[in-house]
Amino acid sequence: MDVITIESKAFKELEAKINAIAGYVLNKQEEENINEDEIWVDSYEVCTFLKISDKTLQRLRVAGTIAYSNIRGRYFYKIGEIKRMLEERLIKSNSECLNDLVTNHKLYVKERRNLRKNK
């Protein structure tokens, strides 16, 4: 068995490079595996990016028109369900707003992951 010794500075640089590669690979895997229609977004995101009121979203929930999940008093919706609502013209918005919703949600998730890693 051979024993190889390196300076601690060189080891830390090597470790940083390995972590960067691992992070890149994991991010690529997550991007490829995520089905956009299965992403869950909360009421705030839906109302903000689709430019609809809380009351409109509440009326859709109460009428049973939109599927949702209630977790600790917060409502969540699948992107696929939001798309269906747009296609059926139950929500007056456009696909550009939906794309903004998806893009900003992904950025928000990525930012939260980075905060957790830094703790």
Phi and psi in radians as a Rosetta constraint file:
Dihedral C 1 N 2 CA 2 C 2 CIRCULARHARMONIC -1.693 0.35
Dihedral N 2 CA 2 C 2 N 3 CIRCULARHARMONIC 2.467 0.35
Dihedral C 2 N 3 CA 3 C 3 CIRCULARHARMONIC -1.904 0.35
Dihedral N 3 CA 3 C 3 N 4 CIRCULARHARMONIC 2.194 0.35
Dihedral C 3 N 4 CA 4 C 4 CIRCULARHARMONIC -1.986 0.35
Dihedral N 4 CA 4 C 4 N 5 CIRCULARHARMONIC 2.286 0.35
Dihedral C 4 N 5 CA 5 C 5 CIRCULARHARMONIC -2.003 0.35
Dihedral N 5 CA 5 C 5 N 6 CIRCULARHARMONIC 2.454 0.35
Dihedral C 5 N 6 CA 6 C 6 CIRCULARHARMONIC -2.383 0.35
Dihedral N 6 CA 6 C 6 N 7 CIRCULARHARMONIC 2.821 0.35
Dihedral C 6 N 7 CA 7 C 7 CIRCULARHARMONIC -1.182 0.35
Dihedral N 7 CA 7 C 7 N 8 CIRCULARHARMONIC 2.653 0.35
Dihedral C 7 N 8 CA 8 C 8 CIRCULARHARMONIC -1.116 0.35
Dihedral N 8 CA 8 C 8 N 9 CIRCULARHARMONIC -0.591 0.35
Dihedral C 8 N 9 CA 9 C 9 CIRCULARHARMONIC -1.108 0.35
Dihedral N 9 CA 9 C 9 N 10 CIRCULARHARMONIC -0.779 0.35
Dihedral C 9 N 10 CA 10 C 10 CIRCULARHARMONIC -1.132 0.35
Dihedral N 10 CA 10 C 10 N 11 CIRCULARHARMONIC -0.662 0.35
Dihedral C 10 N 11 CA 11 C 11 CIRCULARHARMONIC -1.126 0.35
Dihedral N 11 CA 11 C 11 N 12 CIRCULARHARMONIC -0.768 0.35
Dihedral C 11 N 12 CA 12 C 12 CIRCULARHARMONIC -1.120 0.35
Dihedral N 12 CA 12 C 12 N 13 CIRCULARHARMONIC -0.660 0.35
Dihedral C 12 N 13 CA 13 C 13 CIRCULARHARMONIC -1.128 0.35
Dihedral N 13 CA 13 C 13 N 14 CIRCULARHARMONIC -0.754 0.35
Dihedral C 13 N 14 CA 14 C 14 CIRCULARHARMONIC -1.096 0.35
Dihedral N 14 CA 14 C 14 N 15 CIRCULARHARMONIC -0.757 0.35
Dihedral C 14 N 15 CA 15 C 15 CIRCULARHARMONIC -1.087 0.35
Dihedral N 15 CA 15 C 15 N 16 CIRCULARHARMONIC -0.723 0.35
Dihedral C 15 N 16 CA 16 C 16 CIRCULARHARMONIC -1.103 0.35
Dihedral N 16 CA 16 C 16 N 17 CIRCULARHARMONIC -0.709 0.35
Dihedral C 16 N 17 CA 17 C 17 CIRCULARHARMONIC -1.150 0.35
Dihedral N 17 CA 17 C 17 N 18 CIRCULARHARMONIC -0.720 0.35
Dihedral C 17 N 18 CA 18 C 18 CIRCULARHARMONIC -1.115 0.35
Dihedral N 18 CA 18 C 18 N 19 CIRCULARHARMONIC -0.736 0.35
Dihedral C 18 N 19 CA 19 C 19 CIRCULARHARMONIC -1.115 0.35
Dihedral N 19 CA 19 C 19 N 20 CIRCULARHARMONIC -0.676 0.35
Dihedral C 19 N 20 CA 20 C 20 CIRCULARHARMONIC -1.122 0.35
Dihedral N 20 CA 20 C 20 N 21 CIRCULARHARMONIC -0.749 0.35
Dihedral C 20 N 21 CA 21 C 21 CIRCULARHARMONIC -1.126 0.35
Dihedral N 21 CA 21 C 21 N 22 CIRCULARHARMONIC -0.773 0.35
Dihedral C 21 N 22 CA 22 C 22 CIRCULARHARMONIC -1.084 0.35
Dihedral N 22 CA 22 C 22 N 23 CIRCULARHARMONIC -0.741 0.35
Dihedral C 22 N 23 CA 23 C 23 CIRCULARHARMONIC -1.078 0.35
Dihedral N 23 CA 23 C 23 N 24 CIRCULARHARMONIC -0.730 0.35
Dihedral C 23 N 24 CA 24 C 24 CIRCULARHARMONIC -1.092 0.35
Dihedral N 24 CA 24 C 24 N 25 CIRCULARHARMONIC -0.813 0.35
Dihedral C 24 N 25 CA 25 C 25 CIRCULARHARMONIC -1.093 0.35
Dihedral N 25 CA 25 C 25 N 26 CIRCULARHARMONIC -0.782 0.35
Dihedral C 25 N 26 CA 26 C 26 CIRCULARHARMONIC -1.108 0.35
Dihedral N 26 CA 26 C 26 N 27 CIRCULARHARMONIC -0.719 0.35
Dihedral C 26 N 27 CA 27 C 27 CIRCULARHARMONIC -1.118 0.35
Dihedral N 27 CA 27 C 27 N 28 CIRCULARHARMONIC -0.699 0.35
Dihedral C 27 N 28 CA 28 C 28 CIRCULARHARMONIC -1.116 0.35
Dihedral N 28 CA 28 C 28 N 29 CIRCULARHARMONIC -0.717 0.35
Dihedral C 28 N 29 CA 29 C 29 CIRCULARHARMONIC -1.116 0.35
Dihedral N 29 CA 29 C 29 N 30 CIRCULARHARMONIC -0.756 0.35
Dihedral C 29 N 30 CA 30 C 30 CIRCULARHARMONIC -1.118 0.35
Dihedral N 30 CA 30 C 30 N 31 CIRCULARHARMONIC -0.717 0.35
Dihedral C 30 N 31 CA 31 C 31 CIRCULARHARMONIC -1.112 0.35
Dihedral N 31 CA 31 C 31 N 32 CIRCULARHARMONIC -0.685 0.35
Dihedral C 31 N 32 CA 32 C 32 CIRCULARHARMONIC -1.306 0.35
Dihedral N 32 CA 32 C 32 N 33 CIRCULARHARMONIC -0.560 0.35
Dihedral C 32 N 33 CA 33 C 33 CIRCULARHARMONIC -1.485 0.35
Dihedral N 33 CA 33 C 33 N 34 CIRCULARHARMONIC -0.287 0.35
Dihedral C 33 N 34 CA 34 C 34 CIRCULARHARMONIC -1.428 0.35
Dihedral N 34 CA 34 C 34 N 35 CIRCULARHARMONIC 2.127 0.35
Dihedral C 34 N 35 CA 35 C 35 CIRCULARHARMONIC -1.495 0.35
Dihedral N 35 CA 35 C 35 N 36 CIRCULARHARMONIC 2.085 0.35
Dihedral C 35 N 36 CA 36 C 36 CIRCULARHARMONIC -0.970 0.35
Dihedral N 36 CA 36 C 36 N 37 CIRCULARHARMONIC -0.638 0.35
Dihedral C 36 N 37 CA 37 C 37 CIRCULARHARMONIC -1.189 0.35
Dihedral N 37 CA 37 C 37 N 38 CIRCULARHARMONIC -0.318 0.35
Dihedral C 37 N 38 CA 38 C 38 CIRCULARHARMONIC -1.634 0.35
Dihedral N 38 CA 38 C 38 N 39 CIRCULARHARMONIC 0.014 0.35
Dihedral C 38 N 39 CA 39 C 39 CIRCULARHARMONIC -1.274 0.35
Dihedral N 39 CA 39 C 39 N 40 CIRCULARHARMONIC 2.370 0.35
Dihedral C 39 N 40 CA 40 C 40 CIRCULARHARMONIC -1.739 0.35
Dihedral N 40 CA 40 C 40 N 41 CIRCULARHARMONIC 2.316 0.35
Dihedral C 40 N 41 CA 41 C 41 CIRCULARHARMONIC -2.218 0.35
Dihedral N 41 CA 41 C 41 N 42 CIRCULARHARMONIC 2.699 0.35
Dihedral C 41 N 42 CA 42 C 42 CIRCULARHARMONIC -1.610 0.35
Dihedral N 42 CA 42 C 42 N 43 CIRCULARHARMONIC 3.017 0.35
Dihedral C 42 N 43 CA 43 C 43 CIRCULARHARMONIC -1.027 0.35
Dihedral N 43 CA 43 C 43 N 44 CIRCULARHARMONIC -0.712 0.35
Dihedral C 43 N 44 CA 44 C 44 CIRCULARHARMONIC -1.030 0.35
Dihedral N 44 CA 44 C 44 N 45 CIRCULARHARMONIC -0.816 0.35
Dihedral C 44 N 45 CA 45 C 45 CIRCULARHARMONIC -1.115 0.35
Dihedral N 45 CA 45 C 45 N 46 CIRCULARHARMONIC -0.765 0.35
Dihedral C 45 N 46 CA 46 C 46 CIRCULARHARMONIC -1.055 0.35
Dihedral N 46 CA 46 C 46 N 47 CIRCULARHARMONIC -0.868 0.35
Dihedral C 46 N 47 CA 47 C 47 CIRCULARHARMONIC -1.134 0.35
Dihedral N 47 CA 47 C 47 N 48 CIRCULARHARMONIC -0.730 0.35
Dihedral C 47 N 48 CA 48 C 48 CIRCULARHARMONIC -1.145 0.35
Dihedral N 48 CA 48 C 48 N 49 CIRCULARHARMONIC -0.877 0.35
Dihedral C 48 N 49 CA 49 C 49 CIRCULARHARMONIC -1.477 0.35
Dihedral N 49 CA 49 C 49 N 50 CIRCULARHARMONIC -0.450 0.35
Dihedral C 49 N 50 CA 50 C 50 CIRCULARHARMONIC -1.606 0.35
Dihedral N 50 CA 50 C 50 N 51 CIRCULARHARMONIC -0.097 0.35
Dihedral C 50 N 51 CA 51 C 51 CIRCULARHARMONIC 1.014 0.35
Dihedral N 51 CA 51 C 51 N 52 CIRCULARHARMONIC 0.884 0.35
Dihedral C 51 N 52 CA 52 C 52 CIRCULARHARMONIC -2.153 0.35
Dihedral N 52 CA 52 C 52 N 53 CIRCULARHARMONIC 2.839 0.35
Dihedral C 52 N 53 CA 53 C 53 CIRCULARHARMONIC -1.518 0.35
Dihedral N 53 CA 53 C 53 N 54 CIRCULARHARMONIC 2.823 0.35
Dihedral C 53 N 54 CA 54 C 54 CIRCULARHARMONIC -1.041 0.35
Dihedral N 54 CA 54 C 54 N 55 CIRCULARHARMONIC -0.669 0.35
Dihedral C 54 N 55 CA 55 C 55 CIRCULARHARMONIC -1.119 0.35
Dihedral N 55 CA 55 C 55 N 56 CIRCULARHARMONIC -0.689 0.35
Dihedral C 55 N 56 CA 56 C 56 CIRCULARHARMONIC -1.085 0.35
Dihedral N 56 CA 56 C 56 N 57 CIRCULARHARMONIC -0.789 0.35
Dihedral C 56 N 57 CA 57 C 57 CIRCULARHARMONIC -1.126 0.35
Dihedral N 57 CA 57 C 57 N 58 CIRCULARHARMONIC -0.675 0.35
Dihedral C 57 N 58 CA 58 C 58 CIRCULARHARMONIC -1.123 0.35
Dihedral N 58 CA 58 C 58 N 59 CIRCULARHARMONIC -0.743 0.35
Dihedral C 58 N 59 CA 59 C 59 CIRCULARHARMONIC -1.057 0.35
Dihedral N 59 CA 59 C 59 N 60 CIRCULARHARMONIC -0.699 0.35
Dihedral C 59 N 60 CA 60 C 60 CIRCULARHARMONIC -1.141 0.35
Dihedral N 60 CA 60 C 60 N 61 CIRCULARHARMONIC -0.675 0.35
Dihedral C 60 N 61 CA 61 C 61 CIRCULARHARMONIC -1.144 0.35
Dihedral N 61 CA 61 C 61 N 62 CIRCULARHARMONIC -0.865 0.35
Dihedral C 61 N 62 CA 62 C 62 CIRCULARHARMONIC -1.088 0.35
Dihedral N 62 CA 62 C 62 N 63 CIRCULARHARMONIC -0.662 0.35
Dihedral C 62 N 63 CA 63 C 63 CIRCULARHARMONIC -1.317 0.35
Dihedral N 63 CA 63 C 63 N 64 CIRCULARHARMONIC -0.190 0.35
Dihedral C 63 N 64 CA 64 C 64 CIRCULARHARMONIC 1.348 0.35
Dihedral N 64 CA 64 C 64 N 65 CIRCULARHARMONIC 0.339 0.35
Dihedral C 64 N 65 CA 65 C 65 CIRCULARHARMONIC -1.400 0.35
Dihedral N 65 CA 65 C 65 N 66 CIRCULARHARMONIC -0.501 0.35
Dihedral C 65 N 66 CA 66 C 66 CIRCULARHARMONIC -2.141 0.35
Dihedral N 66 CA 66 C 66 N 67 CIRCULARHARMONIC 2.375 0.35
Dihedral C 66 N 67 CA 67 C 67 CIRCULARHARMONIC -1.402 0.35
Dihedral N 67 CA 67 C 67 N 68 CIRCULARHARMONIC 2.485 0.35
Dihedral C 67 N 68 CA 68 C 68 CIRCULARHARMONIC -2.657 0.35
Dihedral N 68 CA 68 C 68 N 69 CIRCULARHARMONIC 2.993 0.35
Dihedral C 68 N 69 CA 69 C 69 CIRCULARHARMONIC -2.298 0.35
Dihedral N 69 CA 69 C 69 N 70 CIRCULARHARMONIC 2.407 0.35
Dihedral C 69 N 70 CA 70 C 70 CIRCULARHARMONIC -1.936 0.35
Dihedral N 70 CA 70 C 70 N 71 CIRCULARHARMONIC 2.026 0.35
Dihedral C 70 N 71 CA 71 C 71 CIRCULARHARMONIC -2.164 0.35
Dihedral N 71 CA 71 C 71 N 72 CIRCULARHARMONIC 1.999 0.35
Dihedral C 71 N 72 CA 72 C 72 CIRCULARHARMONIC 0.893 0.35
Dihedral N 72 CA 72 C 72 N 73 CIRCULARHARMONIC 0.734 0.35
Dihedral C 72 N 73 CA 73 C 73 CIRCULARHARMONIC 1.470 0.35
Dihedral N 73 CA 73 C 73 N 74 CIRCULARHARMONIC -0.008 0.35
Dihedral C 73 N 74 CA 74 C 74 CIRCULARHARMONIC -1.879 0.35
Dihedral N 74 CA 74 C 74 N 75 CIRCULARHARMONIC 2.446 0.35
Dihedral C 74 N 75 CA 75 C 75 CIRCULARHARMONIC -1.743 0.35
Dihedral N 75 CA 75 C 75 N 76 CIRCULARHARMONIC 2.404 0.35
Dihedral C 75 N 76 CA 76 C 76 CIRCULARHARMONIC -2.224 0.35
Dihedral N 76 CA 76 C 76 N 77 CIRCULARHARMONIC 2.557 0.35
Dihedral C 76 N 77 CA 77 C 77 CIRCULARHARMONIC -2.329 0.35
Dihedral N 77 CA 77 C 77 N 78 CIRCULARHARMONIC 2.562 0.35
Dihedral C 77 N 78 CA 78 C 78 CIRCULARHARMONIC -1.446 0.35
Dihedral N 78 CA 78 C 78 N 79 CIRCULARHARMONIC 2.543 0.35
Dihedral C 78 N 79 CA 79 C 79 CIRCULARHARMONIC -1.044 0.35
Dihedral N 79 CA 79 C 79 N 80 CIRCULARHARMONIC -0.649 0.35
Dihedral C 79 N 80 CA 80 C 80 CIRCULARHARMONIC -1.031 0.35
Dihedral N 80 CA 80 C 80 N 81 CIRCULARHARMONIC -0.642 0.35
Dihedral C 80 N 81 CA 81 C 81 CIRCULARHARMONIC -1.222 0.35
Dihedral N 81 CA 81 C 81 N 82 CIRCULARHARMONIC -0.678 0.35
Dihedral C 81 N 82 CA 82 C 82 CIRCULARHARMONIC -1.128 0.35
Dihedral N 82 CA 82 C 82 N 83 CIRCULARHARMONIC -0.729 0.35
Dihedral C 82 N 83 CA 83 C 83 CIRCULARHARMONIC -1.054 0.35
Dihedral N 83 CA 83 C 83 N 84 CIRCULARHARMONIC -0.738 0.35
Dihedral C 83 N 84 CA 84 C 84 CIRCULARHARMONIC -1.062 0.35
Dihedral N 84 CA 84 C 84 N 85 CIRCULARHARMONIC -0.733 0.35
Dihedral C 84 N 85 CA 85 C 85 CIRCULARHARMONIC -1.101 0.35
Dihedral N 85 CA 85 C 85 N 86 CIRCULARHARMONIC -0.669 0.35
Dihedral C 85 N 86 CA 86 C 86 CIRCULARHARMONIC -1.193 0.35
Dihedral N 86 CA 86 C 86 N 87 CIRCULARHARMONIC -0.735 0.35
Dihedral C 86 N 87 CA 87 C 87 CIRCULARHARMONIC -1.121 0.35
Dihedral N 87 CA 87 C 87 N 88 CIRCULARHARMONIC -0.650 0.35
Dihedral C 87 N 88 CA 88 C 88 CIRCULARHARMONIC -1.460 0.35
Dihedral N 88 CA 88 C 88 N 89 CIRCULARHARMONIC 0.037 0.35
Dihedral C 88 N 89 CA 89 C 89 CIRCULARHARMONIC 1.057 0.35
Dihedral N 89 CA 89 C 89 N 90 CIRCULARHARMONIC 0.553 0.35
Dihedral C 89 N 90 CA 90 C 90 CIRCULARHARMONIC -1.472 0.35
Dihedral N 90 CA 90 C 90 N 91 CIRCULARHARMONIC -0.356 0.35
Dihedral C 90 N 91 CA 91 C 91 CIRCULARHARMONIC -2.103 0.35
Dihedral N 91 CA 91 C 91 N 92 CIRCULARHARMONIC 2.261 0.35
Dihedral C 91 N 92 CA 92 C 92 CIRCULARHARMONIC -1.585 0.35
Dihedral N 92 CA 92 C 92 N 93 CIRCULARHARMONIC 1.595 0.35
Dihedral C 92 N 93 CA 93 C 93 CIRCULARHARMONIC -2.641 0.35
Dihedral N 93 CA 93 C 93 N 94 CIRCULARHARMONIC -3.029 0.35
Dihedral C 93 N 94 CA 94 C 94 CIRCULARHARMONIC -2.287 0.35
Dihedral N 94 CA 94 C 94 N 95 CIRCULARHARMONIC 2.974 0.35
Dihedral C 94 N 95 CA 95 C 95 CIRCULARHARMONIC -1.180 0.35
Dihedral N 95 CA 95 C 95 N 96 CIRCULARHARMONIC -0.454 0.35
Dihedral C 95 N 96 CA 96 C 96 CIRCULARHARMONIC -1.113 0.35
Dihedral N 96 CA 96 C 96 N 97 CIRCULARHARMONIC -0.712 0.35
Dihedral C 96 N 97 CA 97 C 97 CIRCULARHARMONIC -1.126 0.35
Dihedral N 97 CA 97 C 97 N 98 CIRCULARHARMONIC -0.668 0.35
Dihedral C 97 N 98 CA 98 C 98 CIRCULARHARMONIC -1.135 0.35
Dihedral N 98 CA 98 C 98 N 99 CIRCULARHARMONIC -0.732 0.35
Dihedral C 98 N 99 CA 99 C 99 CIRCULARHARMONIC -1.095 0.35
Dihedral N 99 CA 99 C 99 N 100 CIRCULARHARMONIC -0.683 0.35
Dihedral C 99 N 100 CA 100 C 100 CIRCULARHARMONIC -1.084 0.35
Dihedral N 100 CA 100 C 100 N 101 CIRCULARHARMONIC -0.712 0.35
Dihedral C 100 N 101 CA 101 C 101 CIRCULARHARMONIC -1.040 0.35
Dihedral N 101 CA 101 C 101 N 102 CIRCULARHARMONIC -0.863 0.35
Dihedral C 101 N 102 CA 102 C 102 CIRCULARHARMONIC -1.129 0.35
Dihedral N 102 CA 102 C 102 N 103 CIRCULARHARMONIC -0.817 0.35
Dihedral C 102 N 103 CA 103 C 103 CIRCULARHARMONIC -1.061 0.35
Dihedral N 103 CA 103 C 103 N 104 CIRCULARHARMONIC -0.843 0.35
Dihedral C 103 N 104 CA 104 C 104 CIRCULARHARMONIC -1.184 0.35
Dihedral N 104 CA 104 C 104 N 105 CIRCULARHARMONIC -0.578 0.35
Dihedral C 104 N 105 CA 105 C 105 CIRCULARHARMONIC -1.140 0.35
Dihedral N 105 CA 105 C 105 N 106 CIRCULARHARMONIC -0.753 0.35
Dihedral C 105 N 106 CA 106 C 106 CIRCULARHARMONIC -1.101 0.35
Dihedral N 106 CA 106 C 106 N 107 CIRCULARHARMONIC -0.708 0.35
Dihedral C 106 N 107 CA 107 C 107 CIRCULARHARMONIC -1.121 0.35
Dihedral N 107 CA 107 C 107 N 108 CIRCULARHARMONIC -0.707 0.35
Dihedral C 107 N 108 CA 108 C 108 CIRCULARHARMONIC -1.096 0.35
Dihedral N 108 CA 108 C 108 N 109 CIRCULARHARMONIC -0.766 0.35
Dihedral C 108 N 109 CA 109 C 109 CIRCULARHARMONIC -1.120 0.35
Dihedral N 109 CA 109 C 109 N 110 CIRCULARHARMONIC -0.770 0.35
Dihedral C 109 N 110 CA 110 C 110 CIRCULARHARMONIC -1.096 0.35
Dihedral N 110 CA 110 C 110 N 111 CIRCULARHARMONIC -0.703 0.35
Dihedral C 110 N 111 CA 111 C 111 CIRCULARHARMONIC -1.115 0.35
Dihedral N 111 CA 111 C 111 N 112 CIRCULARHARMONIC -0.735 0.35
Dihedral C 111 N 112 CA 112 C 112 CIRCULARHARMONIC -1.123 0.35
Dihedral N 112 CA 112 C 112 N 113 CIRCULARHARMONIC -0.677 0.35
Dihedral C 112 N 113 CA 113 C 113 CIRCULARHARMONIC -1.106 0.35
Dihedral N 113 CA 113 C 113 N 114 CIRCULARHARMONIC -0.718 0.35
Dihedral C 113 N 114 CA 114 C 114 CIRCULARHARMONIC -1.131 0.35
Dihedral N 114 CA 114 C 114 N 115 CIRCULARHARMONIC -0.647 0.35
Dihedral C 114 N 115 CA 115 C 115 CIRCULARHARMONIC -1.136 0.35
Dihedral N 115 CA 115 C 115 N 116 CIRCULARHARMONIC -0.701 0.35
Dihedral C 115 N 116 CA 116 C 116 CIRCULARHARMONIC -1.145 0.35
Dihedral N 116 CA 116 C 116 N 117 CIRCULARHARMONIC -0.677 0.35
Dihedral C 116 N 117 CA 117 C 117 CIRCULARHARMONIC -1.161 0.35
Dihedral N 117 CA 117 C 117 N 118 CIRCULARHARMONIC -0.578 0.35
Dihedral C 117 N 118 CA 118 C 118 CIRCULARHARMONIC -1.373 0.35
Dihedral N 118 CA 118 C 118 N 119 CIRCULARHARMONIC -0.218 0.35
